[in-house]
Amino acid sequence: MDNTPLTYRYTRKGELHRVTDTENRLLVADSFLVDNGMARAPERHAARFVNSCLFFADLKTSELARFWQLAMQQIPVGGLWFPRVEMAGPKKAPLLQIRIRPAPQLQSEARLAHGETRDRRRHPRHKGPDISLLDKQRQQIMAMGADEGILCTPGQYLLEGLFSSILWWENGTLCQTLPSKRVLPSITATLLREVAIKRHIPFAWRFRKWQELDGCETWVVNALHGIRRAINWPLAPWHTPAHTDRDDWQLALNQHALRPVASEYPL
C-alpha cells in the first residue's frame, strides 16, 4: 500500500479538490481511527473541530459543516485509516483540508515515560496549534524506547499524555485529571466514562502527582488506539499492575460509540 497521504482542500465554491501543496501551519486538527467506514463518535470529533475553528477564525458554522461532510465522503469505506481534518494557514484566511492517511499499527499496550515535566503548550484545550511542539517531544520520548510521554504541571501533578489522556484505577474507581486543568477535552476518555456509568463502575476526577500513581493500573487512551494498557519497563514513571480486562473494555467502547463516519448529523 502507498503510505503517502492524499490531501483534499475545500474551495470557496464549496467543493473539495485533491491538492499537492499541503498547508502545514496547523491551527486546528482532529484525527480518529476509521475501520471499514466506522469510527468512534465521529459526530463528537466534528463538534470539537468546529468549536475550535470558530475559536481561532471568523468562519461560518454552515461552511464548516459542509466541509466536514464532504471530507468524510473522501475516506475509503474499506480498510483501516487515520484521517486528519485540519484548519491551517493564517487565521485571517485559513484553509480547510483533510489528509487521508493509512492507519499505523494499532497497539494494546504502551510504554510510558516522563521525558519533560514542563508543559509548554499555548492552547492545551484545542487540538492543532501545538502538534508540532508535541511531535518534537514525542520523537525524544520514542528515542528513549517509549510509546508515549506524560505532561505535568510545574508542581509535578499529572495532566495527560502528549497525544493521549491518562486514566488510572484507584481501588476500583476509574480516575482522570480534572477537566478544569490544562487538558484537551478527550472524546475517547469521555466515552469511557460513559461506559463506566453503564457498567455501574465508579468514576472520579482527581489531581495527583505522577509519583502518587505508583501501584495504580494505568490506561493510555486516544482516538487511534482506544485503550492501551501502560506496562512496566525500565523507564516507566511508576509501577502499574494489570487487573482489568482491557480487551473487554475496548469491545464495550466500540459497541457504545462506533458509527458510520459519513453519516449526517447536526453541528
N, C-alpha and C positions, 0 to 999 in steps of 0.2 A: 504493500500500500504506500502511496505517495504521502509523506507526512507534512508536505508543505501546506500551510493553512490557506484557504480561499477566503478572500475578503470581499464583502459586498457593502456598498455605501448608499445611503439614502440621498436622493436628489431633491432639488427644490420643486420638481414636478410631482413629488410624492411617489417616486419609483425607487427600486433597488437595483443597482447595477454592480457587476463584478469590476473590481479595480486592482491595480498592481501597486499603486503609490499609497500604501497604508500609512495613515497618520498615527504616530506613536506617542504623541503627547497626551496622555490619558487624563481626562477629567473625572469620568465615571466608567466603571466596568462591572459587569456581572457575568459570572460563568457558572455552569452546572452540568452535571452528567446527563446525557441523553442516551437511553438504552432502547434501541428499536422504536424510536419515536415517543418514548415515555420519559418523563422527568419528575423529580420530586417537587411538588408545589411550584410549577412554573409561573403561576399567577402571582405568587408572592415575590419571586425574583423580578417579575415585571414591575410590580408596585414599588419595590425598593429601588430599582433602576430609575423609574420615572421620578420618584421623590428626590433622588439625588440630582438628577438632571435639572429639575426645577430649582433646586437649591443653588446650583452653580451657574445657571444660564437662564436667559429670558426666552423660554420656548413654550409652545402650546402643548397642553396635555394631549389634545387630539392628534397632533403630529407625532408625538412620541408613541402614542398608542398605535397609530398606523405603521410607523416604522417597526415597532416590536412585532406586530402580526406578520408583516412582510418578511422580517428577519427569521421568524420561526419557520416560515414556509421553505426557507433555504436549507434547513437541517435535514439530512437524509433520514428516511424512515427506517432504514436498516443499519445495524451495526452500533458500535459504541463511539460516541462523540462527546467532545468537551468544548462547545462553542463559547465564545466570549462576546457579549454585546457591549458596545462602547460608545461613549461620547468623548470626542477627542479634539485637540487643536485649541485655538484661542477661545476664551469664554464669550467674546463678543460675536463670534461666528463659528460655533462648534460644528463638528461633523458627527453624524451618526453612522455607525458601521458595525458589522458583525464579522467575526473571524470564525470560520468553520474549521475546527481542529479535531483530528482523531484523539480519542481519549488515551492518556498514558496508562501504564499498568496500574490496575487497581490494587490497593493494599488493605489488609485486615488488621495489620499491626503497624506501629510506628515507634521509632527511636526518638525520644525527646532529648533535647539538650538545652542548656542555659548558656547561650553564647554571648549575649549582651543584655544588661539589665535596663539600660536607658531606652525609653520609648520616645523615638524622635519623629513619630508621625504627626503631620499637620492636621489631618482630618480623619481621626480614627473611626468616626461613626459613618463614614462614607467609603465605599469600596472604589478604588480607582486612582485617586491622586497620589497615593503613597506606594503604589505597587512597585515602582522602580526601586525605591528605597528598600522595601521588604524583600525584593528579589535579591538584592546585593547581600542582605543579611542571611537569606536562605542559602546562597552559594557558600557563605562562610560556614554555616551550620552543616551543610552537606559535605564540605571538605573535612569536617570532623567525623563523618560517618553517620550523622544523624539524618532523620527524615524531616523533622520539624523543630523549631525553636520556640521558646516561650518569651513573652514580653511582660515586663514587670514595672511597677512604679519605682521611684527613687527609694522608697522605703521597703522594697523587696516584696511587695504584695503582687500576687499573680493577677494579670489582666487576661491574656489569651495567647494563642499561638500566632506565629507570623501570618499564616494563611488558614487558620482554623480556630475553633473555640475549644477550650479545655473544660471538660466536665469530669467530676470525680464523685466517688461514693464515700459517704461518712455514715457508718452504722446503718446501712440500708437506705439512706437518703441520697438521692441524686442531687448534686450541687453544681452551681455555676457562679462565676463572678457577677456582682450586682450590675444591672444594665445602666445604672447611673454613672458608672466609671467609664474610662476611655476604652470602650469595646465596640466592635461592629455588631449591629443587630443581626445575629446569625439566624438564618432561616432553618438550617438543619438542627441547631440547638433548640429552637422554638418547637419544631416538630417533635423532637424527642421529649420535651416537657409535656406535650400533648399526649404522646404515647404513654408516658409515666402516669398521667392523670387517668387515662383509660384503664390502666393496669392497677390503679389504686396504690401506686408507688409514691412515697413522699418525695417532694422536691423542695429545695431551699436555695435562696440567693445568699451567698456567703462571700466574705472578703478575707482571704487567707494569704499569709506569707507563703512563698513557694516551699519553704522548708517545712511548713506545717502539713503539707500533703504527703509527707513520708509515711508509707504504710497504707495509703489510700489507693484503691483501684482507680485508674485514670483512663478516660476516653479522649481521643483527639478527633473532633468531628468537623466535617465540612461538606460542601455540595458535591465534591468529586467522589470521595471515598465513602461518604456516610460516616460510619463509626470505625475508627481504628483504635485498637486497644494498645495503650502505651505499654512497652515491655521494658524489662530490666536489662541494662547493658552497662559497660564500664563508665560511660559519661552521663548516665541518666541523672537528672536533678534530684530525684527521690525514688525510693523503693516502692514499687507498685505491684501488689498481688493481682491475681485473676480469679475472681469468684463468680462473675456474672457471665451468662451465655451471650456473648457478643453477636453471634450469628442469629440467635432468636430475636434479639432487639433490632438487628438490621432488617430482618424479614418483616417485623412489625412496623418499622419505619417505612418500608416500601409499601406495605399494604395500606398504611394510613395516608400516604401522600402521593403515590405515583399517579400521574395524569398525562393525557396526550399533550405533547408540547405545543402543538399547533392549534389547540382549542381556542375559541374566542372567549374572552372574559372582560368584564368592565374594569377600567382603571380610574 
